[in-house]
Amino acid sequence: MTNSYSLSDCSKKRVCYFYDHDVGNFSYGPGHYMKPKRMHMVHNMVVNYGLYNKMDIVKPVRASAFQMTRFHSDEYINFLQRVTPDNLEHLAVQHGGLEQGIARFNVGEDCPVFEGLFEFCSISAGGTIGAANKLLNGEADIAINWSGGLHHAKKTEASGFCYVNDIVLGILELLRYHQRVLYVDIDVHHGDGVEEAFYTTDRVMTCSFHKFGEFFPGTGDIKDTGLGKGKHYAVNVPLRDGIDDDTYKNVFRPIIKHIMEWYRPGAVVLQLGGDSLAGDRLGCFNLSMRGHASCVEFLKSFNVPMIMVGGGGYTIRNVARTWTYETGLALGEDLSQNELPFNDYFEYYGPEYKLDVPSNNMANHNTREYLEKIIAKIIDNLRQLPFAPSAEVQEVPRDMDLDVEGEDSEHDEADARQTQRHRLERMGISV
């Protein structure tokens, strides 16, 4: 597959948008920062702006436990399938005692066990896997799953409000056809789960722009660049409080331009966590809606197949505004010229009732000297890369059966459930 890496104004793209209304009905519990209801808010705005008739809207096929074990351990996914608020203590005891059992999978305050937890995960993961297949089948140029982007989930445990890492599952799907996939993360938190999953391979480059220093999850130092074959294929851009639109743009664009020109990915996955927006309840950046969305515009201009996923974002009216605006950008529509349409959550957008998230007067602690040093260091690391690394030509694995768990043959099932190491090695990924 040939890719064009020249910047262009090819604004009209075939866009596929994944949405399952049920996803917004789940609750992490009263007082929890993560509000799945924001998915309803985004979709309601998308419909009321008339975007729904300009793109392919798909209800995702829910991911099965088998699909989730392409990355996660069987034991962890089995736990997620079975656990409920009512049986948590009983299941935890089975895994080595109550405290040890709960700690083993890191469920608790940040990652509570709530009603319908596995169903919630299956919708999120199913959307991103489906998005990957839309690109692979040539049915879309851009595929969107705002219910995805749960970048902290690890192979054997939950982390940072994330249980199943839909991004890793989507990238593994893309790797069946693409030699190289680029992952870009603009959530205020480091994309640690995705980086960790691909830390030892050159087939996935991860690039995370995040707050660093006494901030969850505590990883993402500029010195962390990958191991073994993956050396220099993890790019970390540690930023300080208060970064504004112009400063962010001056860091983001040169780094991404260099990566695109040298790494030449066959597909891009862009995580658009809304907690990097100004005024977020858990964030400390100062990006406006347009500053955040400029990352979409820039990556879109390279004309490489792209998946856009959600992520963090805890001032939900601003998350809904921004993801709606970015859906419009994917379609080549500038929604900011229009009045905010009446919608089911109209009262949330008062008192201004506009599609806008302005920056505030927060101090920017990212000095010019600091950022110049960061960019120079990262570009120097990237210069260690060979030009467009190649992967060995290999047989393309068959499409995953969405209902493998229903197969009759125990032998086939056992054969299919290879170890994670074996699966990745068959795909040419060293672990």
Wavefront OBJ file of the C-alpha trace (Angstrom):
o trace
v 0.000 0.000 0.000
v 1.459 3.348 -1.012
v 1.040 6.372 1.214
v 1.269 10.049 0.418
v 3.269 11.961 2.997
v 2.973 15.399 1.447
v 0.870 17.883 3.350
v -2.296 18.720 1.477
v -5.669 20.339 1.866
v -7.558 17.156 1.096
v -10.358 18.093 3.492
v -13.074 15.650 2.408
v -12.554 12.171 3.799
v -14.696 9.064 4.055
v -15.446 8.939 7.756
v -16.817 6.026 9.758
v -18.164 6.802 13.235
v -18.718 4.069 15.837
v -21.411 4.568 18.445
v -23.443 2.348 20.758
v -26.045 4.242 22.780
v -25.691 1.799 25.677
v -22.157 3.010 26.453
v -23.420 6.246 28.003
v -25.706 4.422 30.425
v -22.927 2.975 32.571
v -21.741 4.634 35.765
v -18.426 4.340 37.581
v -20.300 5.409 40.712
v -21.353 8.670 42.384
v -18.532 11.183 42.662
v -16.236 9.399 40.203
v -14.501 11.677 37.692
v -15.131 9.418 34.687
v -18.615 10.024 33.260
v -19.638 7.742 30.370
v -22.632 10.054 29.884
v -20.289 12.323 27.907
v -20.672 9.837 25.005
v -24.398 10.643 24.874
v -23.575 14.355 24.899
v -21.135 14.076 21.992
v -23.458 11.960 19.899
v -26.426 14.227 20.537
v -24.427 17.207 19.268
v -23.158 15.236 16.255
v -26.768 14.430 15.334
v -28.054 17.962 15.913
v -25.275 19.492 13.812
v -26.393 17.209 10.962
v -23.083 15.364 10.792
v -24.747 11.963 11.009
v -25.828 12.057 7.350
v -22.313 12.925 6.130
v -20.587 9.817 7.483
v -21.091 6.119 7.991
v -22.487 5.552 11.493
v -21.873 2.022 12.773
v -22.945 0.258 15.943
v -19.827 -1.698 16.916
v -19.814 -5.459 17.243
v -18.978 -5.962 20.908
v -15.553 -7.441 21.504
v -15.493 -10.968 22.886
v -13.320 -12.175 25.726
v -11.299 -14.112 23.155
v -10.522 -10.935 21.207
v -9.464 -9.165 24.401
v -6.945 -11.924 25.142
v -4.963 -10.986 22.047
v -3.355 -8.552 24.508
v -4.704 -9.144 28.011
v -4.102 -12.275 30.063
v -6.792 -14.961 30.126
v -6.979 -14.767 33.921
v -7.577 -11.000 33.944
v -10.265 -11.081 31.234
v -11.953 -14.017 32.970
v -12.050 -11.907 36.147
v -13.607 -8.936 34.291
v -16.212 -11.244 32.761
v -17.276 -12.638 36.099
v -16.899 -9.788 38.570
v -19.845 -7.715 39.808
v -20.223 -5.379 42.788
v -22.025 -8.213 44.572
v -19.430 -10.951 44.068
v -16.219 -8.876 44.142
v -15.209 -9.990 47.626
v -15.875 -13.650 46.840
v -13.871 -13.576 43.594
v -11.037 -11.622 45.190
v -10.719 -14.235 47.935
v -10.333 -16.901 45.225
v -7.308 -14.981 43.934
v -5.270 -15.112 47.124
v -7.308 -13.306 49.741
v -9.439 -10.155 49.612
v -6.750 -7.464 49.649
v -4.311 -9.427 47.527
v -7.041 -10.437 45.060
v -8.257 -6.879 44.569
v -4.707 -5.555 44.311
v -3.806 -8.239 41.775
v -6.079 -6.716 39.127
v -5.889 -3.165 40.522
v -9.638 -2.705 40.922
v -10.802 -0.381 43.644
v -11.199 3.368 44.019
v -9.853 4.584 40.656
v -11.042 1.522 38.754
v -14.220 0.485 40.575
v -16.212 -2.628 39.804
v -19.579 -1.375 38.549
v -22.654 -3.010 37.055
v -22.074 -3.997 33.451
v -18.292 -3.495 33.595
v -17.465 -6.191 31.036
v -20.195 -4.987 28.668
v -18.783 -1.450 28.902
v -15.320 -2.774 28.016
v -16.669 -4.843 25.122
v -18.349 -1.797 23.548
v -15.222 0.336 23.865
v -12.883 -2.356 22.534
v -15.301 -3.450 19.829
v -15.450 0.089 18.468
v -11.684 0.442 18.084
v -11.244 -3.046 16.609
v -14.093 -2.251 14.208
v -12.467 1.074 13.335
v -9.228 -0.724 12.457
v -11.085 -3.124 10.176
v -12.879 -0.279 8.391
v -9.475 1.147 7.477
v -8.065 -2.243 6.515
v -11.048 -3.004 4.297
v -10.686 0.336 2.519
v -14.149 1.437 3.664
v -12.998 4.618 5.416
v -10.133 7.097 5.469
v -10.830 8.080 9.089
v -12.620 5.973 11.700
v -13.799 7.483 15.005
v -14.544 5.764 18.320
v -14.998 8.316 21.095
v -15.804 5.460 23.495
v -12.227 4.204 23.072
v -8.857 5.655 23.983
v -8.477 3.848 27.324
v -4.696 3.990 27.184
v -3.688 3.098 30.773
v -4.998 -0.499 30.880
v -2.206 -3.068 31.235
v -1.949 -6.689 30.171
v -2.947 -8.057 33.588
v -4.578 -5.135 35.405
v -6.759 -2.042 35.279
v -5.226 1.401 35.681
v -6.307 5.037 35.578
v -10.045 4.456 34.950
v -9.135 2.004 32.126
v -9.824 -1.753 32.140
v -9.327 -3.057 28.582
v -6.817 -1.360 26.298
v -8.873 -0.917 23.142
v -5.996 0.999 21.508
v -3.565 -1.911 21.767
v -6.242 -4.268 20.404
v -6.898 -1.909 17.484
v -3.197 -1.550 16.705
v -2.715 -5.341 16.772
v -5.485 -5.523 14.185
v -3.774 -2.884 12.008
v -0.473 -4.782 12.231
v -2.019 -7.710 10.384
v -1.671 -5.633 7.208
v 0.550 -2.632 7.972
v 4.278 -2.954 8.597
v 4.333 0.201 10.708
v 1.691 1.931 12.840
v 2.086 5.288 14.585
v 0.307 6.005 17.883
v -0.021 9.662 18.929
v -1.428 10.602 22.356
v -2.429 14.159 23.399
v -4.147 13.224 26.655
v -2.674 15.169 29.581
v -1.607 11.816 31.078
v 1.168 9.666 29.629
v -0.049 6.849 27.367
v 1.759 4.251 29.455
v -0.318 1.172 28.678
v 0.125 1.510 24.914
v 3.815 2.377 25.193
v 4.465 -0.623 27.448
v 2.698 -2.996 25.056
v 4.949 -2.037 22.124
v 8.136 -0.995 23.949
v 10.304 -3.667 22.314
v 9.171 -3.482 18.684
v 9.919 -1.163 15.762
v 6.562 -1.974 14.160
v 4.730 0.515 16.383
v 6.008 3.955 17.250
v 4.339 5.571 20.265
v 4.458 9.344 20.727
v 2.937 10.842 23.867
v 2.639 14.556 24.738
v 1.870 14.770 28.458
v 2.359 16.462 31.793
v 5.425 15.038 33.512
v 6.544 15.377 37.126
v 4.515 14.359 40.198
v 1.551 13.486 38.028
v -0.239 10.227 37.244
v 0.985 7.736 36.053
v 4.516 9.028 36.755
v 6.028 7.572 33.572
v 6.961 9.164 30.254
v 10.427 10.611 30.804
v 12.118 11.885 27.656
v 14.867 9.325 28.335
v 12.409 6.442 27.936
v 12.770 5.584 24.251
v 12.195 1.831 23.972
v 14.224 -1.369 24.329
v 15.843 -3.849 21.958
v 14.343 -3.586 18.480
v 12.096 -0.884 19.910
v 14.966 1.445 20.866
v 14.069 5.009 19.727
v 10.526 3.942 18.772
v 8.968 5.314 21.972
v 8.833 9.113 21.896
v 7.956 10.959 25.101
v 7.348 14.707 25.197
v 7.277 15.773 28.880
v 5.476 19.090 29.305
v 4.844 21.444 32.200
v 1.696 23.110 33.538
v -0.175 25.742 31.567
v 0.961 24.980 28.014
v -1.078 27.072 25.569
v -2.108 26.660 21.931
v 0.864 28.332 20.246
v 3.429 26.648 22.474
v 1.824 23.230 21.977
v 1.688 23.708 18.214
v 5.365 24.684 18.115
v 6.266 21.421 19.854
v 3.742 19.088 18.248
v 4.243 19.938 14.589
v 8.019 19.608 14.196
v 8.097 16.329 16.125
v 5.174 14.793 14.234
v 6.511 16.042 10.875
v 9.863 14.376 11.524
v 8.190 11.124 12.599
v 5.899 11.008 9.573
v 8.731 11.665 7.141
v 11.111 9.112 8.632
v 8.889 6.413 10.084
v 6.323 6.470 7.240
v 3.489 4.628 9.037
v 0.803 2.805 7.116
v -1.817 3.950 9.633
v -2.093 6.384 12.551
v -4.036 6.020 15.797
v -4.675 9.387 17.454
v -5.774 9.467 21.103
v -7.598 12.743 21.808
v -8.004 12.791 25.576
v -9.963 15.919 26.508
v -8.209 16.424 29.846
v -5.526 18.495 28.089
v -8.165 21.194 27.543
v -8.223 24.359 29.621
v -10.329 24.057 32.756
v -10.360 20.273 32.989
v -11.128 18.940 36.476
v -8.023 16.715 36.490
v -5.832 18.445 33.920
v -3.262 21.241 34.133
v -2.853 22.315 30.485
v -4.388 25.373 28.841
v -5.428 24.256 25.354
v -8.470 25.778 23.705
v -10.823 23.673 21.626
v -9.101 24.900 18.463
v -5.629 24.281 19.868
v -6.572 20.707 20.725
v -8.227 20.188 17.342
v -5.243 21.556 15.428
v -3.558 18.206 16.159
v -6.344 16.481 14.199
v -5.949 18.916 11.310
v -2.185 18.433 11.150
v -2.243 14.632 11.202
v -5.147 14.538 8.748
v -3.086 16.585 6.283
v -0.636 13.700 5.768
v -3.379 11.627 4.091
v -2.618 8.454 6.032
v -5.514 6.230 7.219
v -6.341 7.303 10.775
v -8.303 6.137 13.797
v -9.444 8.826 16.243
v -10.294 7.689 19.780
v -11.318 9.447 22.984
v -9.677 9.026 26.374
v -9.626 11.259 29.425
v -11.671 14.416 29.894
v -13.489 15.304 33.073
v -15.182 18.644 32.421
v -17.690 16.857 30.260
v -19.307 19.871 28.569
v -15.887 20.818 27.166
v -15.094 17.247 26.131
v -18.423 17.056 24.264
v -17.782 20.384 22.526
v -14.280 19.431 21.427
v -14.980 15.894 20.224
v -17.990 17.184 18.269
v -15.827 19.871 16.673
v -13.132 17.291 15.871
v -15.739 14.997 14.300
v -16.594 17.919 12.041
v -12.920 18.447 11.201
v -12.584 14.805 10.186
v -15.395 15.463 7.706
v -13.936 18.778 6.534
v -16.690 20.766 8.277
v -15.921 23.849 10.402
v -18.707 23.839 12.982
v -17.511 26.916 14.850
v -19.260 29.180 12.345
v -22.652 27.759 13.346
v -24.834 28.483 16.345
v -24.865 25.759 18.983
v -27.919 23.675 18.010
v -30.549 22.885 20.565
v -29.901 19.391 21.946
v -30.821 17.145 24.853
v -27.999 18.566 27.010
v -28.321 22.216 25.976
v -28.363 23.478 29.586
v -24.871 22.034 30.141
v -23.374 24.567 27.730
v -24.535 27.724 29.509
v -24.155 30.549 30.074
v -22.488 31.209 26.685
v -24.107 28.342 24.715
v -21.298 28.242 22.158
v -19.190 25.547 20.565
v -15.985 26.840 22.086
v -13.530 26.053 24.852
v -11.351 29.133 25.353
v -7.939 29.191 26.994
v -7.765 30.933 30.356
v -5.171 33.142 32.065
v -3.200 30.221 33.522
v 0.578 30.770 33.686
v 2.589 28.827 31.090
v 5.536 27.137 32.821
v 6.974 25.821 29.554
v 9.799 28.248 28.817
v 11.177 28.652 25.320
v 14.561 27.314 26.473
v 12.981 24.229 28.040
v 10.969 23.392 24.925
v 13.848 23.987 22.539
v 15.925 21.573 24.589
v 13.079 19.008 24.539
v 12.607 19.260 20.756
v 16.352 19.063 20.078
v 16.704 15.971 22.276
v 13.753 14.209 20.640
v 14.874 15.046 17.092
v 18.335 13.777 18.004
v 16.797 10.501 19.240
v 14.743 10.209 16.064
v 17.846 10.650 13.925
v 18.987 7.277 15.284
v 16.145 5.653 13.333
v 16.780 3.917 10.039
v 14.687 5.404 7.258
v 11.301 3.607 7.109
v 12.290 0.371 8.925
v 11.125 -2.729 7.151
v 9.321 -5.760 8.481
v 9.804 -9.185 6.969
v 7.233 -10.149 4.392
v 4.857 -12.524 6.099
v 1.564 -14.259 5.597
v -1.358 -12.054 6.607
v -3.197 -13.716 9.512
v -6.830 -14.554 8.871
v -9.518 -12.210 10.120
v -10.432 -12.871 13.716
v -13.645 -14.829 14.131
v -15.934 -12.598 16.183
v -17.518 -15.663 17.758
v -14.505 -17.892 18.341
v -15.739 -18.742 21.809
v -18.639 -20.591 20.241
v -16.458 -23.044 18.291
v -17.212 -26.729 18.838
v -13.697 -28.123 18.789
v -11.811 -27.932 22.059
v -8.612 -28.606 20.128
v -9.205 -25.599 17.852
v -9.942 -23.421 20.862
v -6.793 -24.511 22.663
v -4.728 -23.944 19.514
v -6.230 -20.469 19.046
v -5.481 -19.433 22.609
v -1.765 -19.103 22.095
v 0.335 -17.297 24.611
v 0.653 -13.539 24.127
v 4.352 -13.947 23.346
v 3.657 -16.507 20.624
v 0.963 -14.345 19.041
v 3.182 -11.290 18.851
v 6.171 -13.254 17.580
v 4.071 -14.690 14.757
v 3.252 -11.110 13.776
v 6.940 -10.257 13.626
v 6.920 -8.367 16.924
v 9.771 -9.168 19.284
v 8.874 -9.417 22.974
l 1 2 3 4 5 6 7 8 9 10 11 12 13 14 15 16 17 18 19 20 21 22 23 24 25 26 27 28 29 30 31 32 33 34 35 36 37 38 39 40 41 42 43 44 45 46 47 48 49 50 51 52 53 54 55 56 57 58 59 60 61 62 63 64 65 66 67 68 69 70 71 72 73 74 75 76 77 78 79 80 81 82 83 84 85 86 87 88 89 90 91 92 93 94 95 96 97 98 99 100 101 102 103 104 105 106 107 108 109 110 111 112 113 114 115 116 117 118 119 120 121 122 123 124 125 126 127 128 129 130 131 132 133 134 135 136 137 138 139 140 141 142 143 144 145 146 147 148 149 150 151 152 153 154 155 156 157 158 159 160 161 162 163 164 165 166 167 168 169 170 171 172 173 174 175 176 177 178 179 180 181 182 183 184 185 186 187 188 189 190 191 192 193 194 195 196 197 198 199 200 201 202 203 204 205 206 207 208 209 210 211 212 213 214 215 216 217 218 219 220 221 222 223 224 225 226 227 228 229 230 231 232 233 234 235 236 237 238 239 240 241 242 243 244 245 246 247 248 249 250 251 252 253 254 255 256 257 258 259 260 261 262 263 264 265 266 267 268 269 270 271 272 273 274 275 276 277 278 279 280 281 282 283 284 285 286 287 288 289 290 291 292 293 294 295 296 297 298 299 300 301 302 303 304 305 306 307 308 309 310 311 312 313 314 315 316 317 318 319 320 321 322 323 324 325 326 327 328 329 330 331 332 333 334 335 336 337 338 339 340 341 342 343 344 345 346 347 348 349 350 351 352 353 354 355 356 357 358 359 360 361 362 363 364 365 366 367 368 369 370 371 372 373 374 375 376 377 378 379 380 381 382 383 384 385 386 387 388 389 390 391 392 393 394 395 396 397 398 399 400 401 402 403 404 405 406 407 408 409 410 411 412 413 414 415 416 417 418 419 420 421 422 423 424 425 426 427 428 429 430 431
